[in-house]
Amino acid sequence: MAHTNTIRKAAGASNTNGLHTGTNGANFLTDRASQQALDGNAIANQIGRLALAGHRVIKGNNGDYTVCKYGLTRYCANFAELAAFARQLGVNHE
């Protein structure tokens, strides 16, 4: 007799991938989900350019960033603010 390992779902459960929290009730992207929807390469590229210029970028949990250098910090609420700050510093040439 072959042993089969079966997993039972709760009654009415159709999705076993866990909770989906990327949209609100009206199926629009939340701020955090829209931040994750940005091109990951663009974010990594921007952080890398700042790092090459001697800045440290700390990613926050809510899609925000903190840029540090020489004991000074600059808070950026989202990626657009991070890119604008990089342009001010002359790091972002786009």
C-alpha positions in Angstrom: 0.0 0.0 0.0 1.4 3.3 -1.1 1.5 6.1 1.5 0.2 9.4 0.2 0.6 12.7 2.0 -2.5 14.8 1.6 -3.1 18.2 2.9 -6.7 19.3 3.6 -7.9 22.8 3.1 -10.5 24.5 5.3 -14.0 24.5 4.0 -14.4 27.2 1.4 -10.7 27.8 1.1 -9.6 28.0 -2.6 -6.3 29.8 -2.4 -3.4 28.1 -0.6 -0.8 30.8 -1.4 -1.6 32.9 1.7 -3.3 36.2 2.1 -3.1 38.7 -0.7 -2.6 42.2 0.7 -1.4 44.1 -2.4 -4.8 45.7 -3.2 -7.5 47.5 -1.3 -11.2 46.5 -1.5 -11.6 48.3 -4.8 -8.7 46.3 -6.3 -6.4 49.3 -6.6 -2.8 49.0 -5.7 -1.9 50.3 -2.2 1.2 52.5 -1.7 3.3 49.6 -0.7 2.2 47.4 -3.6 2.8 50.2 -6.1 6.3 50.6 -4.7 6.9 46.9 -5.2 5.5 47.2 -8.7 8.2 49.6 -9.7 11.0 48.1 -11.7 13.3 46.5 -9.2 16.3 47.3 -11.4 15.5 51.0 -11.4 15.5 51.0 -7.6 18.7 49.0 -7.3 20.4 51.2 -9.9 19.4 54.4 -8.0 20.6 53.0 -4.7 23.9 51.8 -6.4 24.5 55.2 -7.9 24.1 56.8 -4.5 26.4 54.2 -2.9 29.1 54.9 -5.5 28.9 58.6 -4.5 29.4 57.6 -0.8 25.8 57.7 0.4 24.1 54.9 2.3 20.4 54.2 1.5 18.3 52.5 4.1 15.0 51.0 2.8 12.1 51.5 5.1 9.1 49.1 5.5 6.6 51.4 3.9 8.3 52.1 0.6 10.3 55.0 2.1 14.1 55.6 2.1 16.7 57.3 4.3 19.9 58.6 2.7 22.9 59.0 5.0 26.4 60.5 4.6 28.8 62.2 7.0 26.3 61.8 9.8 23.6 63.7 8.0 20.3 62.1 6.8 17.6 62.9 4.3 14.2 61.2 4.5 12.5 60.3 1.2 8.9 59.2 1.5 9.0 57.2 -1.8 11.1 56.4 -4.8 10.2 59.6 -6.7 11.6 61.7 -3.8 14.7 59.5 -3.7 15.3 60.1 -7.4 14.7 63.8 -7.0 17.2 64.0 -4.2 19.7 62.1 -6.3 19.2 64.6 -9.1 19.9 67.5 -6.6 23.1 65.8 -5.6 24.1 65.3 -9.2 24.1 61.5 -8.8 21.1 60.8 -11.1 21.8 61.9 -14.7 18.4 60.9 -16.1 
